[in-house]
Amino acid sequence: MPTLTNDMMRSIIMDHYSDPQNKHQPPHDGYEKVHMHSDNCIDDLDIFLLVKDNIIDDACFDGTACTISTSSTDIMCDLLRGKEISKGRKIIDAFHHMMREEEFDESLLDEAIVFINTSKQAARIRCATIGWNAAEEILKGK
């Protein structure tokens, strides 16, 4: 991914907020669901993962959320879809490390790198990570 300016990052976030491709109910049964909400924001989301044969076959979400939560969760769904569970965990870990301003593998995050400055706004960290926390919970023990 090329070096991103603040305007480019804002544009990616707004694209995923205004037209989230992964915001819908699962198309069929078999998805695992975790509900997440925030006491400090409007975020109230259901995260759905379909895991088959050690692969995250599909990911989607539904509910009400702020710009940061919606766009972050939409990007997360894109990143996790089609990945082996172990790779999905590495992607989630890298995102959490980035949120804590710790060393992380930038190559795993693709568009999710647009949230690199979110850690500077403590109130927004929960918004950015709510979907990621749900996916992590679904993948625990798999």
N, CA, C and O atoms as a MOPAC input file, in Angstrom:
PM7 MOZYME 1SCF
protein

 N      0.85300 1    -1.17400 1     0.00000 1
 C      0.00000 1     0.00000 1     0.00000 1
 C      0.90100 1     1.24100 1     0.00000 1
 O      1.86900 1     1.29800 1     0.75900 1
 N      0.59800 1     2.21500 1    -0.82900 1
 C      1.43500 1     3.42600 1    -0.88800 1
 C      1.31900 1     4.23800 1     0.41600 1
 O      0.40700 1     4.03300 1     1.21700 1
 N      2.24800 1     5.14200 1     0.59700 1
 C      2.18800 1     6.03000 1     1.74900 1
 C      0.89100 1     6.83200 1     1.68400 1
 O      0.55400 1     7.40900 1     0.65000 1
 N      0.17900 1     6.85900 1     2.78900 1
 C     -1.12600 1     7.50700 1     2.82000 1
 C     -1.06800 1     8.85800 1     3.50900 1
 O     -0.46300 1     9.00700 1     4.57100 1
 N     -1.70100 1     9.83100 1     2.89300 1
 C     -1.84400 1    11.13200 1     3.53800 1
 C     -3.07400 1    11.07600 1     4.44600 1
 O     -3.87200 1    10.14300 1     4.35900 1
 N     -3.22500 1    12.06700 1     5.30900 1
 C     -4.41200 1    12.12700 1     6.16700 1
 C     -5.68800 1    12.18900 1     5.33800 1
 O     -6.68900 1    11.56800 1     5.69500 1
 N     -5.66000 1    12.93100 1     4.23600 1
 C     -6.84400 1    13.01700 1     3.36500 1
 C     -7.17800 1    11.66300 1     2.73900 1
 O     -8.34800 1    11.29600 1     2.62900 1
 N     -6.14900 1    10.92600 1     2.33200 1
 C     -6.37100 1     9.59900 1     1.75600 1
 C     -6.96400 1     8.65400 1     2.80100 1
 O     -7.87700 1     7.88300 1     2.50800 1
 N     -6.43100 1     8.72500 1     4.02700 1
 C     -6.95100 1     7.86300 1     5.09700 1
 C     -8.41200 1     8.20700 1     5.38900 1
 O     -9.24600 1     7.31300 1     5.53500 1
 N     -8.71500 1     9.48900 1     5.47300 1
 C    -10.09000 1     9.92600 1     5.72000 1
 C    -11.02300 1     9.44100 1     4.61300 1
 O    -12.15000 1     9.02400 1     4.87900 1
 N    -10.55000 1     9.49700 1     3.38600 1
 C    -11.35100 1     9.06400 1     2.24600 1
 C    -11.66000 1     7.55800 1     2.31500 1
 O    -12.79000 1     7.14600 1     2.05500 1
 N    -10.67500 1     6.75500 1     2.65800 1
 C    -10.88600 1     5.30500 1     2.78400 1
 C    -11.88800 1     5.01700 1     3.90100 1
 O    -12.78900 1     4.19400 1     3.74100 1
 N    -11.72300 1     5.70100 1     5.02700 1
 C    -12.65200 1     5.51000 1     6.15000 1
 C    -14.07200 1     5.89200 1     5.72800 1
 O    -15.01800 1     5.15500 1     6.00400 1
 N    -14.22200 1     7.01800 1     5.07300 1
 C    -15.56000 1     7.47000 1     4.66600 1
 C    -16.17100 1     6.55600 1     3.60300 1
 O    -17.38100 1     6.33400 1     3.61200 1
 N    -15.36500 1     6.02700 1     2.69500 1
 C    -15.87600 1     5.07900 1     1.69300 1
 C    -16.46400 1     3.84200 1     2.37200 1
 O    -17.54600 1     3.38200 1     2.00800 1
 N    -15.74400 1     3.30900 1     3.35600 1
 C    -16.22100 1     2.10300 1     4.04600 1
 C    -17.39700 1     2.40200 1     4.96300 1
 O    -18.19100 1     1.51000 1     5.26400 1
 N    -17.51600 1     3.65200 1     5.40900 1
 C    -18.66200 1     4.03500 1     6.24000 1
 C    -19.91100 1     4.26800 1     5.39100 1
 O    -20.99000 1     3.77700 1     5.72400 1
 N    -19.76800 1     5.01000 1     4.30200 1
 C    -20.92900 1     5.37800 1     3.49200 1
 C    -21.45400 1     4.22400 1     2.64200 1
 O    -22.63400 1     4.20600 1     2.29100 1
 N    -20.58900 1     3.25600 1     2.30400 1
 C    -21.01600 1     2.11500 1     1.48600 1
 C    -20.32400 1     0.84000 1     1.96100 1
 O    -19.51600 1     0.26500 1     1.23200 1
 N    -20.63900 1     0.39600 1     3.18100 1
 C    -19.97900 1    -0.81100 1     3.70200 1
 C    -20.46700 1    -2.06800 1     2.96900 1
 O    -21.64100 1    -2.42900 1     3.05000 1
 N    -19.57200 1    -2.71000 1     2.27100 1
 C    -19.92200 1    -3.88100 1     1.47100 1
 C    -20.26700 1    -5.11000 1     2.31100 1
 O    -20.93900 1    -6.02800 1     1.84000 1
 N    -19.80000 1    -5.11600 1     3.55200 1
 C    -19.97600 1    -6.30000 1     4.40400 1
 C    -21.05100 1    -6.12200 1     5.45900 1
 O    -21.19300 1    -6.97100 1     6.33900 1
 N    -21.81400 1    -5.03300 1     5.39100 1
 C    -22.85500 1    -4.77300 1     6.37500 1
 C    -24.16900 1    -5.36400 1     5.88100 1
 O    -24.87300 1    -4.76900 1     5.06500 1
 N    -24.47900 1    -6.54400 1     6.39300 1
 C    -25.70800 1    -7.25800 1     6.04500 1
 C    -25.82500 1    -8.47600 1     6.95200 1
 O    -24.85400 1    -8.88100 1     7.59100 1
 N    -26.99500 1    -9.04100 1     7.00100 1
 C    -27.20200 1   -10.28800 1     7.71500 1
 C    -26.55900 1   -11.42300 1     6.90700 1
 O    -26.45100 1   -11.32500 1     5.68400 1
 N    -26.13600 1   -12.48500 1     7.57600 1
 C    -25.57300 1   -13.62000 1     6.82900 1
 C    -26.59600 1   -14.16600 1     5.82900 1
 O    -27.79500 1   -14.19600 1     6.10900 1
 N    -26.11300 1   -14.59400 1     4.67100 1
 C    -27.03300 1   -15.07500 1     3.64100 1
 C    -27.64000 1   -16.45600 1     3.93200 1
 O    -28.61700 1   -16.85300 1     3.29700 1
 N    -27.06000 1   -17.18100 1     4.89000 1
 C    -27.59300 1   -18.50500 1     5.23900 1
 C    -27.12500 1   -18.88300 1     6.64700 1
 O    -26.34800 1   -18.15600 1     7.26600 1
 N    -27.59200 1   -20.00300 1     7.13700 1
 C    -27.21900 1   -20.49000 1     8.46600 1
 C    -25.76400 1   -20.94500 1     8.49700 1
 O    -25.12800 1   -21.10300 1     7.45500 1
 N    -25.24600 1   -21.15100 1     9.70700 1
 C    -23.90700 1   -21.69300 1     9.86800 1
 C    -22.88300 1   -20.68100 1    10.35600 1
 O    -21.75500 1   -21.05400 1    10.68200 1
 N    -23.25000 1   -19.42400 1    10.41200 1
 C    -22.34000 1   -18.37400 1    10.88200 1
 C    -22.33400 1   -18.34100 1    12.40400 1
 O    -23.36200 1   -18.56400 1    13.04300 1
 N    -21.18500 1   -18.06400 1    12.96900 1
 C    -21.09500 1   -17.81200 1    14.40200 1
 C    -21.23100 1   -16.31100 1    14.60400 1
 O    -20.73300 1   -15.51500 1    13.80800 1
 N    -21.91600 1   -15.93500 1    15.68700 1
 C    -22.22100 1   -14.51800 1    15.92300 1
 C    -21.76400 1   -14.10300 1    17.30900 1
 O    -21.89800 1   -14.85400 1    18.27500 1
 N    -21.22100 1   -12.89200 1    17.39400 1
 C    -20.94500 1   -12.25100 1    18.67400 1
 C    -21.54200 1   -10.85200 1    18.61300 1
 O    -21.32900 1   -10.10900 1    17.65500 1
 N    -22.29000 1   -10.51100 1    19.64900 1
 C    -22.87900 1    -9.17200 1    19.75700 1
 C    -21.94500 1    -8.29300 1    20.57800 1
 O    -21.45100 1    -8.71200 1    21.62500 1
 N    -21.70400 1    -7.08100 1    20.10400 1
 C    -20.85400 1    -6.12100 1    20.81200 1
 C    -21.57500 1    -4.78200 1    20.86400 1
 O    -22.28300 1    -4.40000 1    19.93300 1
 N    -21.37900 1    -4.08500 1    21.96900 1
 C    -21.91100 1    -2.72600 1    22.07000 1
 C    -20.96000 1    -1.88200 1    22.90200 1
 O    -20.10900 1    -2.39700 1    23.62700 1
 N    -21.12600 1    -0.59900 1    22.78100 1
 C    -20.28100 1     0.34200 1    23.50900 1
 C    -21.15000 1     1.22400 1    24.38700 1
 O    -22.19300 1     1.71400 1    23.95300 1
 N    -20.72200 1     1.42000 1    25.60600 1
 C    -21.43900 1     2.31500 1    26.50800 1
 C    -21.16600 1     3.77400 1    26.18400 1
 O    -21.92100 1     4.65200 1    26.60200 1
 N    -20.09200 1     4.04600 1    25.44300 1
 C    -19.66800 1     5.41800 1    25.16900 1
 C    -20.00500 1     5.91400 1    23.77600 1
 O    -19.71500 1     7.06200 1    23.43700 1
 N    -20.61300 1     5.06200 1    22.96700 1
 C    -20.88100 1     5.42800 1    21.57700 1
 C    -22.16500 1     4.72500 1    21.14700 1
 O    -22.73500 1     3.96000 1    21.92500 1
 N    -22.62400 1     4.97000 1    19.93400 1
 C    -23.84800 1     4.33200 1    19.44000 1
 C    -23.61300 1     2.89200 1    18.98500 1
 O    -24.55800 1     2.21100 1    18.58500 1
 N    -22.38100 1     2.42700 1    19.03900 1
 C    -22.01900 1     1.12500 1    18.49500 1
 C    -22.81600 1    -0.01100 1    19.13800 1
 O    -22.78000 1    -0.20300 1    20.35300 1
 N    -23.52400 1    -0.74600 1    18.30900 1
 C    -24.32100 1    -1.89000 1    18.72100 1
 C    -24.34600 1    -2.84800 1    17.53100 1
 O    -25.22700 1    -2.77100 1    16.67400 1
 N    -23.37300 1    -3.74300 1    17.49500 1
 C    -23.12700 1    -4.56000 1    16.30800 1
 C    -23.18600 1    -6.05800 1    16.58500 1
 O    -22.84300 1    -6.52300 1    17.67300 1
 N    -23.62500 1    -6.79500 1    15.58000 1
 C    -23.48500 1    -8.24400 1    15.53000 1
 C    -22.41900 1    -8.53300 1    14.48600 1
 O    -22.49500 1    -8.04800 1    13.35700 1
 N    -21.42200 1    -9.32800 1    14.86900 1
 C    -20.35400 1    -9.72800 1    13.95900 1
 C    -20.56900 1   -11.20200 1    13.64600 1
 O    -20.79900 1   -12.00300 1    14.55200 1
 N    -20.49500 1   -11.56300 1    12.37200 1
 C    -20.73700 1   -12.92800 1    11.93200 1
 C    -19.51700 1   -13.46000 1    11.17900 1
 O    -19.00600 1   -12.80800 1    10.26900 1
 N    -19.05800 1   -14.65000 1    11.56800 1
 C    -17.99600 1   -15.33700 1    10.82200 1
 C    -18.47900 1   -16.72300 1    10.45000 1
 O    -19.10600 1   -17.41200 1    11.25400 1
 N    -18.18500 1   -17.12100 1     9.23900 1
 C    -18.44700 1   -18.48000 1     8.77600 1
 C    -17.09000 1   -19.16100 1     8.64400 1
 O    -16.27400 1   -18.79200 1     7.79900 1
 N    -16.86300 1   -20.16100 1     9.49300 1
 C    -15.58200 1   -20.86600 1     9.50400 1
 C    -15.81700 1   -22.29000 1     9.01300 1
 O    -16.65500 1   -23.01800 1     9.54600 1
 N    -15.05700 1   -22.67500 1     7.98000 1
 C    -15.15800 1   -24.02100 1     7.41400 1
 C    -13.76200 1   -24.54500 1     7.14700 1
 O    -12.94400 1   -23.87200 1     6.51900 1
 N    -13.49300 1   -25.74500 1     7.62200 1
 C    -12.21700 1   -26.40600 1     7.33000 1
 C    -11.01500 1   -25.49800 1     7.59900 1
 O    -10.11800 1   -25.37900 1     6.76500 1
 N    -11.00800 1   -24.85900 1     8.77100 1
 C     -9.89200 1   -24.01900 1     9.21300 1
 C     -9.73700 1   -22.72300 1     8.40900 1
 O     -8.70600 1   -22.05700 1     8.50100 1
 N    -10.75800 1   -22.36600 1     7.62400 1
 C    -10.74200 1   -21.14300 1     6.80800 1
 C    -11.90100 1   -20.24400 1     7.23500 1
 O    -13.01300 1   -20.71500 1     7.47500 1
 N    -11.62300 1   -18.94700 1     7.32600 1
 C    -12.69000 1   -17.97200 1     7.55300 1
 C    -13.32500 1   -17.74700 1     6.18500 1
 O    -12.86500 1   -16.92500 1     5.39300 1
 N    -14.37100 1   -18.48300 1     5.93300 1
 C    -15.00400 1   -18.50400 1     4.61900 1
 C    -15.73100 1   -17.19800 1     4.30900 1
 O    -15.75400 1   -16.75000 1     3.16300 1
 N    -16.32900 1   -16.58600 1     5.34600 1
 C    -17.04000 1   -15.33100 1     5.12700 1
 C    -17.06900 1   -14.54700 1     6.43100 1
 O    -16.92900 1   -15.11000 1     7.51600 1
 N    -17.25100 1   -13.24600 1     6.30300 1
 C    -17.36200 1   -12.34600 1     7.45200 1
 C    -18.30600 1   -11.21700 1     7.07300 1
 O    -18.22000 1   -10.66400 1     5.97600 1
 N    -19.20900 1   -10.87800 1     7.99000 1
 C    -20.11700 1    -9.76000 1     7.77700 1
 C    -20.56400 1    -9.22100 1     9.12800 1
 O    -20.24900 1    -9.80200 1    10.16700 1
 N    -21.28600 1    -8.13100 1     9.11600 1
 C    -21.76200 1    -7.52500 1    10.35200 1
 C    -23.05600 1    -6.78500 1    10.08900 1
 O    -23.39200 1    -6.47900 1     8.94500 1
 N    -23.78000 1    -6.50000 1    11.16300 1
 C    -25.00600 1    -5.73200 1    11.03500 1
 C    -25.23500 1    -4.97600 1    12.33100 1
 O    -24.72200 1    -5.35800 1    13.38200 1
 N    -26.00000 1    -3.91100 1    12.25300 1
 C    -26.31200 1    -3.11900 1    13.42200 1
 C    -26.07300 1    -1.64300 1    13.18400 1
 O    -25.96000 1    -1.18700 1    12.04600 1
 N    -26.00000 1    -0.90900 1    14.27700 1
 C    -25.79500 1     0.53300 1    14.23900 1
 C    -24.41900 1     0.84700 1    14.80000 1
 O    -24.02000 1     0.30000 1    15.82800 1
 N    -23.69100 1     1.73400 1    14.11900 1
 C    -22.34900 1     2.07200 1    14.60100 1
 C    -21.90600 1     3.41200 1    14.02400 1
 O    -22.41000 1     3.87900 1    13.00300 1
 N    -20.94600 1     4.00500 1    14.71800 1
 C    -20.36900 1     5.26600 1    14.27000 1
 C    -19.47200 1     5.03500 1    13.04700 1
 O    -19.26800 1     3.90300 1    12.60900 1
 N    -18.95900 1     6.11100 1    12.52400 1
 C    -18.11300 1     6.06300 1    11.33200 1
 C    -16.90600 1     5.15700 1    11.53500 1
 O    -16.60700 1     4.31400 1    10.68800 1
 N    -16.21300 1     5.32900 1    12.65500 1
 C    -14.99200 1     4.55200 1    12.90700 1
 C    -15.31300 1     3.07100 1    13.04100 1
 O    -14.63700 1     2.24200 1    12.43200 1
 N    -16.32700 1     2.71900 1    13.82300 1
 C    -16.68800 1     1.30300 1    14.00700 1
 C    -17.12900 1     0.65900 1    12.71000 1
 O    -16.69900 1    -0.44600 1    12.37900 1
 N    -17.98300 1     1.34400 1    11.98200 1
 C    -18.49500 1     0.78300 1    10.72300 1
 C    -17.35900 1     0.54800 1     9.73800 1
 O    -17.23300 1    -0.54500 1     9.18600 1
 N    -16.54200 1     1.55100 1     9.51600 1
 C    -15.47600 1     1.41000 1     8.51700 1
 C    -14.42400 1     0.40100 1     8.96400 1
 O    -13.94800 1    -0.38900 1     8.14900 1
 N    -14.05700 1     0.41200 1    10.22900 1
 C    -13.05900 1    -0.53400 1    10.72500 1
 C    -13.55900 1    -1.97500 1    10.60100 1
 O    -12.82100 1    -2.86100 1    10.17100 1
 N    -14.81500 1    -2.19800 1    10.98000 1
 C    -15.38100 1    -3.55100 1    10.89800 1
 C    -15.53700 1    -3.99000 1     9.45300 1
 O    -15.31400 1    -5.16000 1     9.14100 1
 N    -15.91000 1    -3.08700 1     8.56900 1
 C    -16.04000 1    -3.42400 1     7.15300 1
 C    -14.68500 1    -3.84300 1     6.57400 1
 O    -14.59100 1    -4.83700 1     5.85500 1
 N    -13.64600 1    -3.08200 1     6.89200 1
 C    -12.29100 1    -3.41800 1     6.42900 1
 C    -11.84200 1    -4.75400 1     7.02900 1
 O    -11.23900 1    -5.57600 1     6.33900 1
 N    -12.13800 1    -4.96600 1     8.31300 1
 C    -11.77100 1    -6.22300 1     8.96100 1
 C    -12.39000 1    -7.41900 1     8.23600 1
 O    -11.72300 1    -8.42900 1     8.01400 1
 N    -13.65700 1    -7.30100 1     7.87200 1
 C    -14.31900 1    -8.39900 1     7.16100 1
 C    -13.59100 1    -8.72100 1     5.86300 1
 O    -13.36900 1    -9.89000 1     5.54600 1
 N    -13.22000 1    -7.69200 1     5.11500 1
 C    -12.47000 1    -7.89900 1     3.87500 1
 C    -11.15200 1    -8.62100 1     4.14200 1
 O    -10.77000 1    -9.53200 1     3.40800 1
 N    -10.46400 1    -8.20000 1     5.20600 1
 C     -9.14600 1    -8.77500 1     5.51000 1
 C     -9.22100 1   -10.22800 1     5.96500 1
 O     -8.35000 1   -11.03000 1     5.62700 1
 N    -10.25600 1   -10.57300 1     6.72800 1
 C    -10.33400 1   -11.93100 1     7.28200 1
 C    -10.88300 1   -12.96300 1     6.30700 1
 O    -10.54400 1   -14.14400 1     6.38400 1
 N    -11.72700 1   -12.51500 1     5.39700 1
 C    -12.38400 1   -13.44600 1     4.46900 1
 C    -11.34300 1   -14.22500 1     3.65200 1
 O    -10.44600 1   -13.64800 1     3.03700 1
 N    -11.49700 1   -15.54600 1     3.66900 1
 C    -10.62800 1   -16.41200 1     2.88500 1
 C     -9.31300 1   -16.79100 1     3.56200 1
 O     -8.50700 1   -17.51700 1     2.98100 1
 N     -9.09200 1   -16.31100 1     4.76900 1
 C     -7.82700 1   -16.58700 1     5.46200 1
 C     -7.95500 1   -17.81400 1     6.36200 1
 O     -9.02700 1   -18.11400 1     6.88800 1
 N     -6.83200 1   -18.51500 1     6.52300 1
 C     -6.79100 1   -19.57000 1     7.53200 1
 C     -6.95900 1   -18.92400 1     8.89600 1
 O     -6.60100 1   -17.76200 1     9.08500 1
 N     -7.49900 1   -19.66600 1     9.83900 1
 C     -7.73700 1   -19.13000 1    11.18100 1
 C     -6.45900 1   -18.55200 1    11.77700 1
 O     -6.49000 1   -17.47200 1    12.36700 1
 N     -5.33700 1   -19.25100 1    11.63400 1
 C     -4.08000 1   -18.76000 1    12.21700 1
 C     -3.66900 1   -17.42300 1    11.60700 1
 O     -3.16200 1   -16.55200 1    12.31400 1
 N     -3.88000 1   -17.25400 1    10.31600 1
 C     -3.57100 1   -15.97900 1     9.65400 1
 C     -4.54600 1   -14.89200 1    10.11500 1
 O     -4.14900 1   -13.74500 1    10.31900 1
 N     -5.80800 1   -15.25100 1    10.27800 1
 C     -6.80100 1   -14.30600 1    10.78800 1
 C     -6.42200 1   -13.80000 1    12.16500 1
 O     -6.54300 1   -12.60900 1    12.45100 1
 N     -5.96300 1   -14.70400 1    13.01800 1
 C     -5.51200 1   -14.29500 1    14.36100 1
 C     -4.32500 1   -13.33700 1    14.27900 1
 O     -4.25100 1   -12.37400 1    15.04300 1
 N     -3.40400 1   -13.59500 1    13.36500 1
 C     -2.23500 1   -12.71800 1    13.20500 1
 C     -2.66500 1   -11.32400 1    12.74400 1
 O     -2.11000 1   -10.32300 1    13.19700 1
 N     -3.63700 1   -11.25800 1    11.85700 1
 C     -4.15100 1    -9.97600 1    11.38000 1
 C     -4.79600 1    -9.21300 1    12.54300 1
 O     -4.54600 1    -8.02300 1    12.73100 1
 N     -5.62000 1    -9.90700 1    13.30800 1
 C     -6.27700 1    -9.27900 1    14.46300 1
 C     -5.23900 1    -8.80800 1    15.48000 1
 O     -5.33800 1    -7.69700 1    16.00100 1
 N     -4.24800 1    -9.64900 1    15.76000 1
 C     -3.18100 1    -9.26300 1    16.70100 1
 C     -2.43500 1    -8.02300 1    16.21400 1
 O     -2.14600 1    -7.12000 1    16.99900 1
 N     -2.12600 1    -7.98200 1    14.92300 1
 C     -1.41000 1    -6.82700 1    14.36900 1
 C     -2.24000 1    -5.56000 1    14.54600 1
 O     -1.70100 1    -4.50600 1    14.88300 1
 N     -3.54500 1    -5.65800 1    14.32100 1
 C     -4.40800 1    -4.49000 1    14.49000 1
 C     -4.40200 1    -4.01800 1    15.94300 1
 O     -4.28500 1    -2.82300 1    16.21300 1
 N     -4.52900 1    -4.95800 1    16.87100 1
 C     -4.51400 1    -4.59600 1    18.29900 1
 C     -3.17100 1    -3.98400 1    18.70700 1
 O     -3.13200 1    -3.02600 1    19.47900 1
 N     -2.08500 1    -4.53200 1    18.19500 1
 C     -0.75900 1    -3.95700 1    18.48200 1
 C     -0.68500 1    -2.52000 1    17.95800 1
 O     -0.16500 1    -1.63600 1    18.63900 1
 N     -1.19900 1    -2.29300 1    16.76200 1
 C     -1.19600 1    -0.95000 1    16.19500 1
 C     -2.01100 1    -0.00600 1    17.09400 1
 O     -1.60000 1     1.12900 1    17.33400 1
 N     -3.15700 1    -0.47100 1    17.58600 1
 C     -3.99900 1     0.36900 1    18.43900 1
 C     -3.30000 1     0.72200 1    19.75600 1
 O     -3.54700 1     1.78000 1    20.33300 1
 N     -2.43100 1    -0.16900 1    20.22000 1
 C     -1.70100 1     0.07800 1    21.47500 1
 C     -0.35000 1     0.75000 1    21.22500 1
 O      0.46100 1     0.88400 1    22.14100 1
 N     -0.11600 1     1.16800 1    19.98600 1
 C      1.14600 1     1.79500 1    19.58100 1
 C      2.34500 1     0.89700 1    19.86800 1
 O      3.41100 1     1.37300 1    20.26000 1
 N      2.16100 1    -0.40000 1    19.67000 1
 C      3.22900 1    -1.38100 1    19.80100 1
 C      3.71100 1    -1.77200 1    18.41500 1
 O      3.07000 1    -1.45500 1    17.41300 1
 N      4.82300 1    -2.44800 1    18.36400 1
 C      5.35300 1    -2.92300 1    17.07900 1
 C      4.36100 1    -3.90300 1    16.45500 1
 O      3.80100 1    -4.75900 1    17.14000 1
 N      4.15200 1    -3.76300 1    15.14300 1
 C      3.21900 1    -4.64700 1    14.44600 1
 C      3.67100 1    -4.83100 1    13.00400 1
 O      4.46800 1    -4.05100 1    12.48100 1
 N      3.15000 1    -5.87300 1    12.37600 1
 C      3.46900 1    -6.17200 1    10.98200 1
 C      2.48000 1    -5.43300 1    10.08500 1
 O      1.35000 1    -5.87700 1     9.88600 1
 N      2.92300 1    -4.30500 1     9.55200 1
 C      2.07200 1    -3.45800 1     8.71700 1
 C      1.56900 1    -4.19100 1     7.47600 1
 O      0.48600 1    -3.89100 1     6.97400 1
 N      2.34200 1    -5.14000 1     6.98600 1
 C      1.96200 1    -5.84900 1     5.75600 1
 C      0.68600 1    -6.66900 1     5.93200 1
 O      0.04300 1    -7.02400 1     4.94400 1
 N      0.31400 1    -6.97300 1     7.16600 1
 C     -0.89800 1    -7.76500 1     7.41000 1
 C     -2.17900 1    -6.93100 1     7.35400 1
 O     -3.27300 1    -7.47900 1     7.21300 1
 N     -2.04400 1    -5.60800 1     7.46600 1
 C     -3.22800 1    -4.78800 1     7.69900 1
 C     -3.84700 1    -4.12100 1     6.47100 1
 O     -4.99700 1    -3.68700 1     6.53300 1
 N     -3.13500 1    -4.03000 1     5.38300 1
 C     -3.67700 1    -3.42900 1     4.15900 1
 C     -4.42600 1    -2.13600 1     4.49700 1
 O     -3.83800 1    -1.24700 1     5.11100 1
 N     -5.69300 1    -2.00000 1     4.12100 1
 C     -6.42400 1    -0.75200 1     4.35800 1
 C     -6.63600 1    -0.43200 1     5.84200 1
 O     -6.86700 1     0.72700 1     6.18900 1
 N     -6.56400 1    -1.41900 1     6.70700 1
 C     -6.76100 1    -1.17900 1     8.14300 1
 C     -5.69500 1    -0.24500 1     8.71100 1
 O     -5.85200 1     0.27900 1     9.81400 1
 N     -4.63200 1    -0.03900 1     7.97400 1
 C     -3.56800 1     0.87100 1     8.40700 1
 C     -4.09600 1     2.30800 1     8.54200 1
 O     -3.47000 1     3.13600 1     9.20400 1
 N     -5.23800 1     2.60300 1     7.92100 1
 C     -5.80000 1     3.95500 1     8.01900 1
 C     -6.18800 1     4.32300 1     9.45300 1
 O     -6.44100 1     5.49100 1     9.74500 1
 N     -6.23600 1     3.34400 1    10.33800 1
 C     -6.58700 1     3.60700 1    11.74000 1
 C     -5.35500 1     3.78100 1    12.62400 1
 O     -5.46800 1     3.76300 1    13.84900 1
 N     -4.20000 1     3.94600 1    12.02700 1
 C     -2.95000 1     4.04100 1    12.77700 1
 C     -2.93300 1     5.21100 1    13.76800 1
 O     -2.28300 1     5.12000 1    14.80900 1
 N     -3.62100 1     6.28300 1    13.46800 1
 C     -3.63700 1     7.44100 1    14.36700 1
 C     -4.76600 1     7.40700 1    15.39200 1
 O     -4.86800 1     8.30300 1    16.23000 1
 N     -5.60400 1     6.39300 1    15.33200 1
 C     -6.74600 1     6.29200 1    16.23700 1
 C     -6.30600 1     6.20900 1    17.69300 1
 O     -7.01000 1     6.69200 1    18.58000 1
 N     -5.16400 1     5.60800 1    17.94600 1
 C     -4.69100 1     5.45300 1    19.32500 1
 C     -4.44300 1     6.79800 1    19.99900 1
 O     -4.37400 1     6.87500 1    21.22500 1
 N     -4.31200 1     7.83600 1    19.22100 1
 C     -4.09700 1     9.17000 1    19.78000 1
 C     -5.40200 1     9.78700 1    20.28900 1
 O     -5.39300 1    10.82800 1    20.94600 1
 N     -6.51200 1     9.13800 1    19.98100 1
 C     -7.82800 1     9.56500 1    20.45600 1
 C     -8.42100 1     8.41300 1    21.26300 1
 O     -9.17000 1     7.59300 1    20.73400 1
 N     -8.08200 1     8.36200 1    22.53600 1
 C     -8.42500 1     7.21600 1    23.38700 1
 C     -9.89600 1     6.81300 1    23.29400 1
 O    -10.21100 1     5.62300 1    23.32600 1
 N    -10.78700 1     7.77700 1    23.18200 1
 C    -12.21900 1     7.46300 1    23.12100 1
 C    -12.58700 1     6.70300 1    21.85000 1
 O    -13.61900 1     6.03200 1    21.81400 1
 N    -11.77600 1     6.79400 1    20.82200 1
 C    -12.06800 1     6.13100 1    19.54000 1
 C    -11.48300 1     4.73100 1    19.43000 1
 O    -11.82900 1     3.99100 1    18.50800 1
 N    -10.60900 1     4.35700 1    20.34700 1
 C     -9.99200 1     3.02400 1    20.28300 1
 C    -11.06500 1     1.94500 1    20.37700 1
 O    -11.03700 1     0.98200 1    19.61200 1
 N    -12.00700 1     2.09000 1    21.29900 1
 C    -13.08700 1     1.11500 1    21.43500 1
 C    -13.88700 1     1.02600 1    20.13900 1
 O    -14.26200 1    -0.06300 1    19.70600 1
 N    -14.14200 1     2.16600 1    19.53000 1
 C    -14.89000 1     2.17800 1    18.26600 1
 C    -14.14100 1     1.40200 1    17.18000 1
 O    -14.73600 1     0.60400 1    16.45600 1
 N    -12.86000 1     1.63600 1    17.07600 1
 C    -12.06000 1     0.99700 1    16.02400 1
 C    -11.89600 1    -0.50000 1    16.25100 1
 O    -11.74700 1    -1.25500 1    15.29100 1
 N    -11.92200 1    -0.93800 1    17.50500 1
 C    -11.61800 1    -2.34100 1    17.80400 1
 C    -12.84100 1    -3.21100 1    18.08600 1
 O    -12.69700 1    -4.42200 1    18.25500 1
 N    -14.01800 1    -2.64100 1    18.14000 1
 C    -15.19300 1    -3.40900 1    18.55800 1
 C    -15.44000 1    -4.64200 1    17.66800 1
 O    -15.70100 1    -5.73000 1    18.18100 1
 N    -15.36200 1    -4.47900 1    16.37400 1
 C    -15.54700 1    -5.61900 1    15.46900 1
 C    -14.40900 1    -6.62000 1    15.56100 1
 O    -14.62500 1    -7.83000 1    15.49400 1
 N    -13.20600 1    -6.11200 1    15.71500 1
 C    -12.01800 1    -6.96000 1    15.82700 1
 C    -12.07900 1    -7.80400 1    17.10200 1
 O    -11.69800 1    -8.97500 1    17.09800 1
 N    -12.56300 1    -7.20200 1    18.19100 1
 C    -12.70600 1    -7.94500 1    19.44700 1
 C    -13.71700 1    -9.07400 1    19.29800 1
 O    -13.51500 1   -10.16300 1    19.83700 1
 N    -14.80000 1    -8.82500 1    18.57400 1
 C    -15.81200 1    -9.84900 1    18.33900 1
 C    -15.23700 1   -10.99000 1    17.50000 1
 O    -15.43900 1   -12.16100 1    17.82400 1
 N    -14.53000 1   -10.65800 1    16.43800 1
 C    -13.93300 1   -11.69900 1    15.58700 1
 C    -12.92900 1   -12.52500 1    16.38800 1
 O    -12.87600 1   -13.74800 1    16.26000 1
 N    -12.13600 1   -11.84600 1    17.21500 1
 C    -11.17100 1   -12.55600 1    18.05900 1
 C    -11.88300 1   -13.53600 1    18.98700 1
 O    -11.41800 1   -14.65800 1    19.18700 1
 N    -13.00500 1   -13.11400 1    19.54700 1
 C    -13.77800 1   -13.98400 1    20.43300 1
 C    -14.30800 1   -15.20400 1    19.68200 1
 O    -14.26700 1   -16.31700 1    20.20700 1
 N    -14.79800 1   -15.00900 1    18.47800 1
 C    -15.30600 1   -16.12700 1    17.68000 1
 C    -14.18900 1   -17.12200 1    17.36800 1
 O    -14.41000 1   -18.33300 1    17.38600 1
 N    -12.99800 1   -16.61500 1    17.08600 1
 C    -11.89100 1   -17.49900 1    16.68700 1
 C    -11.18600 1   -18.17000 1    17.86300 1
 O    -10.38300 1   -19.08100 1    17.65800 1
 N    -11.47100 1   -17.73400 1    19.09400 1
 C    -10.84800 1   -18.36900 1    20.26900 1
 C    -11.23400 1   -19.84200 1    20.31400 1
 O    -12.39500 1   -20.20300 1    20.12100 1
 N    -10.26000 1   -20.66400 1    20.56900 1
 C    -10.51100 1   -22.09500 1    20.70700 1
 C    -10.69000 1   -22.83800 1    19.39900 1
 O    -11.00900 1   -24.02700 1    19.40500 1
 N    -10.49400 1   -22.17400 1    18.29800 1
 C    -10.60800 1   -22.85700 1    16.99100 1
 C     -9.24500 1   -23.28700 1    16.51400 1
 O     -9.12400 1   -23.87600 1    15.44000 1

